[in-house]
Amino acid sequence: MKNFPAPIDALLRDLPAFDASAVKNRFRQVAAQAAKGAVAISRYGRPEWVILSADDYVRLEKARRAPLGQLPGQFDRQKAKMQARRSRKAVQVLFGASPAALGKAAVKAAHVNAR
């Protein structure tokens, strides 16, 4: 294992590191280290890859995809909120408002948002 020079991102610099040739020649040792946590693999003294366990990879992918998985539920909640009686009434008032009433509401909102 070796340490990386200073300009490397701190996330990579803090990882145990192996040269690509060490991975080729001592794969068992590198794999054993990767089982404990992520390992940086360097080529020409610069980190190029990271090896991590399958469990760590699955955990990272689930965390990365979680926000997308939450969108359908958020959409359904927002849609239900918009379908509520109060919201429907507000939309009816909005579409039934005169241009003068809309202008007055816009001026009022601009004053409130300016504070």
Phi and psi restraints in degrees (value plus and minus 20) as a CYANA .aco file:
   2 LYS   PHI    -163.6  -123.6
   2 LYS   PSI     143.7   183.7
   3 ASN   PHI    -114.7   -74.7
   3 ASN   PSI     129.5   169.5
   4 PHE   PHI    -110.5   -70.5
   4 PHE   PSI     135.7   175.7
   5 PRO   PHI     -86.3   -46.3
   5 PRO   PSI     145.3   185.3
   6 ALA   PHI     -76.2   -36.2
   6 ALA   PSI     -59.1   -19.1
   7 PRO   PHI     -90.0   -50.0
   7 PRO   PSI     -20.6    19.4
   8 ILE   PHI     -96.1   -56.1
   8 ILE   PSI     122.6   162.6
   9 ASP   PHI     -72.8   -32.8
   9 ASP   PSI     119.7   159.7
  10 ALA   PHI     -78.9   -38.9
  10 ALA   PSI     -53.2   -13.2
  11 LEU   PHI     -81.5   -41.5
  11 LEU   PSI     -59.0   -19.0
  12 LEU   PHI     -99.2   -59.2
  12 LEU   PSI     -57.0   -17.0
  13 ARG   PHI     -82.9   -42.9
  13 ARG   PSI     -51.0   -11.0
  14 ASP   PHI    -100.3   -60.3
  14 ASP   PSI     -29.0    11.0
  15 LEU   PHI    -103.1   -63.1
  15 LEU   PSI     130.0   170.0
  16 PRO   PHI     -81.0   -41.0
  16 PRO   PSI     120.7   160.7
  17 ALA   PHI    -147.5  -107.5
  17 ALA   PSI     125.2   165.2
  18 PHE   PHI    -152.9  -112.9
  18 PHE   PSI     126.3   166.3
  19 ASP   PHI     -93.2   -53.2
  19 ASP   PSI     135.0   175.0
  20 ALA   PHI     -76.9   -36.9
  20 ALA   PSI     -57.7   -17.7
  21 SER   PHI     -86.1   -46.1
  21 SER   PSI     -54.2   -14.2
  22 ALA   PHI     -86.8   -46.8
  22 ALA   PSI     -55.4   -15.4
  23 VAL   PHI     -83.2   -43.2
  23 VAL   PSI     -62.9   -22.9
  24 LYS   PHI     -83.6   -43.6
  24 LYS   PSI     -64.9   -24.9
  25 ASN   PHI    -105.8   -65.8
  25 ASN   PSI     -45.8    -5.8
  26 ARG   PHI    -152.1  -112.1
  26 ARG   PSI      31.4    71.4
  27 PHE   PHI     -79.0   -39.0
  27 PHE   PSI     -59.1   -19.1
  28 ARG   PHI     -78.9   -38.9
  28 ARG   PSI     -64.0   -24.0
  29 GLN   PHI     -84.0   -44.0
  29 GLN   PSI     -63.2   -23.2
  30 VAL   PHI     -84.7   -44.7
  30 VAL   PSI     -62.9   -22.9
  31 ALA   PHI     -84.2   -44.2
  31 ALA   PSI     -60.0   -20.0
  32 ALA   PHI     -82.7   -42.7
  32 ALA   PSI     -60.5   -20.5
  33 GLN   PHI     -87.3   -47.3
  33 GLN   PSI     -60.6   -20.6
  34 ALA   PHI     -85.3   -45.3
  34 ALA   PSI     -48.1    -8.1
  35 ALA   PHI     -86.1   -46.1
  35 ALA   PSI     -45.8    -5.8
  36 LYS   PHI    -106.0   -66.0
  36 LYS   PSI     -43.2    -3.2
  37 GLY   PHI     147.6   187.6
  37 GLY   PSI     151.5   191.5
  38 ALA   PHI     -78.8   -38.8
  38 ALA   PSI     128.0   168.0
  39 VAL   PHI    -149.8  -109.8
  39 VAL   PSI     112.4   152.4
  40 ALA   PHI    -107.6   -67.6
  40 ALA   PSI     118.5   158.5
  41 ILE   PHI    -135.0   -95.0
  41 ILE   PSI     105.6   145.6
  42 SER   PHI    -128.8   -88.8
  42 SER   PSI     135.3   175.3
  43 ARG   PHI    -155.6  -115.6
  43 ARG   PSI     106.8   146.8
  44 TYR   PHI      35.9    75.9
  44 TYR   PSI      16.6    56.6
  45 GLY   PHI      60.3   100.3
  45 GLY   PSI     -17.4    22.6
  46 ARG   PHI    -139.1   -99.1
  46 ARG   PSI     116.5   156.5
  47 PRO   PHI     -85.4   -45.4
  47 PRO   PSI     112.8   152.8
  48 GLU   PHI    -139.4   -99.4
  48 GLU   PSI     -52.4   -12.4
  49 TRP   PHI    -159.6  -119.6
  49 TRP   PSI     144.3   184.3
  50 VAL   PHI    -151.4  -111.4
  50 VAL   PSI     111.1   151.1
  51 ILE   PHI    -124.7   -84.7
  51 ILE   PSI     113.0   153.0
  52 LEU   PHI    -161.8  -121.8
  52 LEU   PSI     144.3   184.3
  53 SER   PHI     -88.7   -48.7
  53 SER   PSI     138.6   178.6
  54 ALA   PHI     -81.4   -41.4
  54 ALA   PSI     -58.6   -18.6
  55 ASP   PHI     -82.0   -42.0
  55 ASP   PSI     -63.1   -23.1
  56 ASP   PHI     -84.4   -44.4
  56 ASP   PSI     -59.8   -19.8
  57 TYR   PHI     -82.4   -42.4
  57 TYR   PSI     -66.2   -26.2
  58 VAL   PHI     -81.4   -41.4
  58 VAL   PSI     -63.0   -23.0
  59 ARG   PHI     -81.3   -41.3
  59 ARG   PSI     -64.3   -24.3
  60 LEU   PHI     -83.9   -43.9
  60 LEU   PSI     -63.3   -23.3
  61 GLU   PHI     -85.4   -45.4
  61 GLU   PSI     -60.6   -20.6
  62 LYS   PHI     -83.7   -43.7
  62 LYS   PSI     -61.0   -21.0
  63 ALA   PHI     -86.0   -46.0
  63 ALA   PSI     -58.8   -18.8
  64 ARG   PHI     -88.0   -48.0
  64 ARG   PSI     -56.7   -16.7
  65 ARG   PHI    -106.8   -66.8
  65 ARG   PSI     -34.3     5.7
  66 ALA   PHI     -74.2   -34.2
  66 ALA   PSI     -66.5   -26.5
  67 PRO   PHI     -77.8   -37.8
  67 PRO   PSI     -58.5   -18.5
  68 LEU   PHI     -87.2   -47.2
  68 LEU   PSI     -56.0   -16.0
  69 GLY   PHI     -87.4   -47.4
  69 GLY   PSI     -43.1    -3.1
  70 GLN   PHI    -104.2   -64.2
  70 GLN   PSI     -37.3     2.7
  71 LEU   PHI     -79.7   -39.7
  71 LEU   PSI     -64.4   -24.4
  72 PRO   PHI     -78.9   -38.9
  72 PRO   PSI     -60.6   -20.6
  73 GLY   PHI     -85.4   -45.4
  73 GLY   PSI     -61.3   -21.3
  74 GLN   PHI     -83.9   -43.9
  74 GLN   PSI     -60.8   -20.8
  75 PHE   PHI     -81.8   -41.8
  75 PHE   PSI     -66.4   -26.4
  76 ASP   PHI     -82.2   -42.2
  76 ASP   PSI     -59.9   -19.9
  77 ARG   PHI     -86.3   -46.3
  77 ARG   PSI     -61.7   -21.7
  78 GLN   PHI     -85.9   -45.9
  78 GLN   PSI     -60.6   -20.6
  79 LYS   PHI     -83.2   -43.2
  79 LYS   PSI     -63.4   -23.4
  80 ALA   PHI     -82.2   -42.2
  80 ALA   PSI     -59.3   -19.3
  81 LYS   PHI     -83.7   -43.7
  81 LYS   PSI     -60.1   -20.1
  82 MET   PHI     -91.0   -51.0
  82 MET   PSI     -43.4    -3.4
  83 GLN   PHI    -106.8   -66.8
  83 GLN   PSI     -26.0    14.0
  84 ALA   PHI     -83.8   -43.8
  84 ALA   PSI     135.8   175.8
  85 ARG   PHI     -76.4   -36.4
  85 ARG   PSI     -64.0   -24.0
  86 ARG   PHI     -81.4   -41.4
  86 ARG   PSI     -62.6   -22.6
  87 SER   PHI     -87.9   -47.9
  87 SER   PSI     -62.2   -22.2
  88 ARG   PHI     -80.5   -40.5
  88 ARG   PSI     -61.2   -21.2
  89 LYS   PHI     -84.6   -44.6
  89 LYS   PSI     -61.2   -21.2
  90 ALA   PHI     -82.6   -42.6
  90 ALA   PSI     -58.8   -18.8
  91 VAL   PHI     -86.9   -46.9
  91 VAL   PSI     -60.2   -20.2
  92 GLN   PHI     -82.7   -42.7
  92 GLN   PSI     -61.6   -21.6
  93 VAL   PHI     -83.9   -43.9
  93 VAL   PSI     -63.0   -23.0
  94 LEU   PHI     -79.3   -39.3
  94 LEU   PSI     -70.2   -30.2
  95 PHE   PHI     -92.9   -52.9
  95 PHE   PSI     -39.5     0.5
  96 GLY   PHI    -113.2   -73.2
  96 GLY   PSI     -22.6    17.4
  97 ALA   PHI     -93.6   -53.6
  97 ALA   PSI     127.7   167.7
  98 SER   PHI     -98.7   -58.7
  98 SER   PSI     141.7   181.7
  99 PRO   PHI     -76.8   -36.8
  99 PRO   PSI     -57.8   -17.8
 100 ALA   PHI     -84.9   -44.9
 100 ALA   PSI     -61.2   -21.2
 101 ALA   PHI     -86.9   -46.9
 101 ALA   PSI     -59.3   -19.3
 102 LEU   PHI     -84.5   -44.5
 102 LEU   PSI     -61.0   -21.0
 103 GLY   PHI     -83.0   -43.0
 103 GLY   PSI     -62.6   -22.6
 104 LYS   PHI     -83.1   -43.1
 104 LYS   PSI     -62.0   -22.0
 105 ALA   PHI     -86.0   -46.0
 105 ALA   PSI     -57.1   -17.1
 106 ALA   PHI     -86.6   -46.6
 106 ALA   PSI     -61.7   -21.7
 107 VAL   PHI     -84.1   -44.1
 107 VAL   PSI     -62.5   -22.5
 108 LYS   PHI     -82.5   -42.5
 108 LYS   PSI     -64.4   -24.4
 109 ALA   PHI     -84.4   -44.4
 109 ALA   PSI     -58.3   -18.3
 110 ALA   PHI     -83.9   -43.9
 110 ALA   PSI     -59.1   -19.1
 111 HIS   PHI     -86.6   -46.6
 111 HIS   PSI     -61.1   -21.1
 112 VAL   PHI     -85.9   -45.9
 112 VAL   PSI     -62.3   -22.3
 113 ASN   PHI     -92.7   -52.7
 113 ASN   PSI     -41.0    -1.0
 114 ALA   PHI     -95.8   -55.8
 114 ALA   PSI     -39.5     0.5
